[in-house]
Amino acid sequence: MRLPTLFVSHGSPMCALRTSPVAEPWAALARDLPRPLAVLMVSAHWETELPMVGTAERPQTLHDFGGFPPALERIRYPAPGAPALARTALNRLAAAGLPASANGCRGLDHGAWVPLIHMFPQADVPVFQVSIQTSLGAPHHLRLGQALAPLSSEGVLTIGSGSITHNLGEWSRLAREHAPHPEPQPPAPYVVEFRDAIEAALRAGDLEFLADYRERAPHAQRAHPTDEHFLPLLVAFAAADPHPQVERVDLGVDGGVIGMDAFIIRPTDAPA
């Protein structure tokens, strides 16, 4: 029986704190699934020219951000790596004609450990990462997910970590404008339209739409000025099966424009 795959919008590094509003929903995602043998994280924050797979036995916790409270710098997520499964992933990619290499030095970036610190707080589930290749576009990442799909039958939980919408420039501008009155902002209409179009394509299994989302999805250029936070969703979706069941978990919209949705993507034979 195959495991589902997940996509999480990882948000700010501040989401690592227990007081974060997404902490409990992320924990619930993990509680509601069978315990995996390992987690394969595909994060927006590991970009390479060609696919790379993390093979470290003890990946370090990377604090790949700045300007946040010192408490975040002190956080460690000491999950073990999964070198054997990482090698299996390398073989799957090679078999699919996707040149890939091993990286035994790189640790877990915040796109990986920020959600995992709530999902598996004991850090007792092995974790390894596969990089994204922003310059190769959406179709490449659907192929990447398809190549990794057999791992779901081997006890590996594939998680894409990015953001359903990610316009940081707009978020920063709105934050400055609303600084005197920092009440929660309603979702911008374009965020809702883009998210709904993507959800519909996922539910329909419309790979052509997803591969060409920048041209076909409404407001795609505004929702994602750059691709890197969207591409992990495509990997996670394609790593399920051709006609999965898709469930959206609405976790709000940060500052009105950074969508925090998660998606549970269940193969037809996955546990409910």
N, C-alpha and C positions, 0 to 999 in steps of 0.2 A: 504494500500500500504506500502511495506516495504522500509526502508531506505537502501542505500548501506552501506557497511563497508569500512574502509580505513586501509591501512598500511603506516606508514611513517618511514623513516630512520631518527632518530632524531639528529644524529651527535653530535658534541661537544656542551657543554653548551653555547659556544659563539654564537650559532645559535639563541639564545634568543634575540640578539641585532637586532635593526631595519636595520642595515647595512648588515646583513647576506644575502647571495645570495639566500637562500631558503625562506626568509621571505615572499616575494610576492607570490611565487608559493604555499606556504602553505595557505596563505590568500585566494588565488583563489580557492583552494580545498573546503574551507568552503563556499565561496560565491556561488559556483556552485551547492550546495546541498540545499535541504529544511532545514530550521532551526530546529534542533532537540529539543526535550524536555530536553534531558540530553545527556551527553557523557560518555560512558564507556571506560576507558583507560586500556589497557593491556600493561604494560611497562616492558621492559627488566630489569628494576632496582627495581622491587619488586619481590623477590624470596622467596618462603616459601616451607615447606615440603609438605603441603596440601593446597588446594585452600583457599584463604581468600578474603573477599569482604570488601572494605572500606565503612563504614557507618557513617563517621563523618559528622556533619551538616555544619561545617565550616573548611574544611581541610586546614592545614597550608601549606605554600610553603617550601618544603624541599630543602636545598642547599647541596645535597649529592655528593659533589665533592670538590676538592681542587686544588690549583695552578693556579687559574684564577683571572682576575682583580676584585678588590673590587666591581666594579659596578654590577657584577652579584650577589653578596651577598645581594645587596640592592633591588633586584627585588622581588616583591611580585605578586602572581597571586591569588587574593582573590575570586575565584569562589566559590559559595556555593556547598555543597555536595548534594546528592540525596538519603537520607536514605531510603525512601519508595521504590524506584526503586532498590536500593542495596539489600533490603530484598527480592524483587521479584527475583533478580539474585540468591540469596542464595537458594530460593525455587526451581528455575530451576535446579541448580546444584544438589540439593538433589534428585529431581525427576529423574535425570539422573544417580543416583548412585554414585555421586562424593561428598565425604564428604567435607564440606566447613564450615567455621566459619566467624563470623563478627569481624571486627577490627574498633572500633570507635575512635581510637587515631591517626592512621597514616595519614600523610599529603600526598600531591602530590609530587612525585619525579620529577627530571628534565626530565626524559623520557616522563612525562605527560605534565608538564607546559611549557617546551621549545617550542614544536610545538603549543600548545594551545594559547600561548600569541600572536601568529600571526593569528591563525585561528579564535579565538573569543576574540579579544583584550579588549573588555569591561568586560570580566570575568563575563558575565551575563547568561551563560549557565551552569546549574549544572553539576558537574563532580564527578564520583566515579571510583574507580579502582578495578580490579580483579588481583590477583597475578599469577605468573607463578611458575611452579614446575620443575626446570631444571632436577632434578634427575629422573623424570618420563618419559622424552623423548617425541618425536614427536607425536606418536599416542595418548597419553594422551591429548595433546593440541588440536588435532583435535576434540576429544570428548568434551573438554571444550568449544570450539567454537560452536559445534553443540548444546550443552545444552543451550548456551546463545542466540542462533539464534532467538527465538521468541521475544526477546526484540526489534529487528529491526522493528517489526510490532507495537510496542508500543511507537514509537517516540524516541528510543534510538539509537544514533550513536556510533557504536563500532569501536574503533581505536586501532590497534596494533601499538606499538611504539618500534622499535628496529633498525636493520640495515640489508640491503640485503646482505652485506658482512662486516665482523668485525674482522679484524686481527690487533689489536692495536700494538702488538709487531713489526709487519712488518711496520706499519705506522710510528712508532717512529724511527725505524732504517732508513727508507728512508728519514724521515724529517731531521735526523742528517746528512746523506750523502749529501743531497741537500741544507743544510743550507746556504752555500756560494752563491748559485744560486737558490733562492726560487721560480723559475717559476713553474706554474702549471704542474703537472705530468700527462702523458697520462694514461688511465686506464690499469692496468696490464691485460695481456691476460686471466689469470685464473679467474679474476673478471668477465670479460665479458662472459666467457664460463659458469661459475656457474650461473650468473644472467639469461642468456638466457635459460638454462636448467630449472631453477625454473619457469621462466615466461611461458615456454611451458607447464610445468606440471600444473600450475594454469589454463591456458587457456583450457587445456584438462580435467580439473577436476580430475586429476590423484591422488587420495588420497593415493594409494599404494606407488607411487613414493615419495610423500611428507612425508609419514610416515617413509620411509626408506631412506630419502634424504642423510644421512651421508654415506651410502654405494653406492647409485645410482647416485647422482649428481656429476659431475666432479669437482674435487678439493674441495670437501665439507670440508674436515678436515682443509685445508688451509684457505678457506674462512671464516670458523667459528671454530677456535680452541676450543671454548666452545659454547654451544647451545643457551645461554640466549637471544642473540639479534635476533635470527631467529625464535624462538618459537612464539612471538607475531604475526608474519605473518600467522602462521598456525591457530591461534585462530580467527583472523580476516577473513581469507578465509572460514573456516568452519562455521562461524557465518552468512555467506550469505545464499546460498542454494546449492544443489548438483551440479548445472550446471550454475554458474554465468558467467556474462560477465566481463572480466578482462581488465583493462586499466593500462598500466605502464606509469608513469610520470618520465621522465629522468631528474634527478636533479644533474647529474654529479657524479664524484668519487673523494672524498677528498684524496689528497696525492697519488693518483693512486690506492689505495687499499680499501678505506672505501666507499662503494657504498651508495649513497644518494637517491636512487629511492623511489618513492611512488607508491602505487597501489590503484586504485579505483575498488572495487569488488561489482558489481551490481547484485542483484537477478533479475530473469527474469521479475518480476513485479515492479522493483524499478524505480523511476523517472530518466530519462536521464539527 
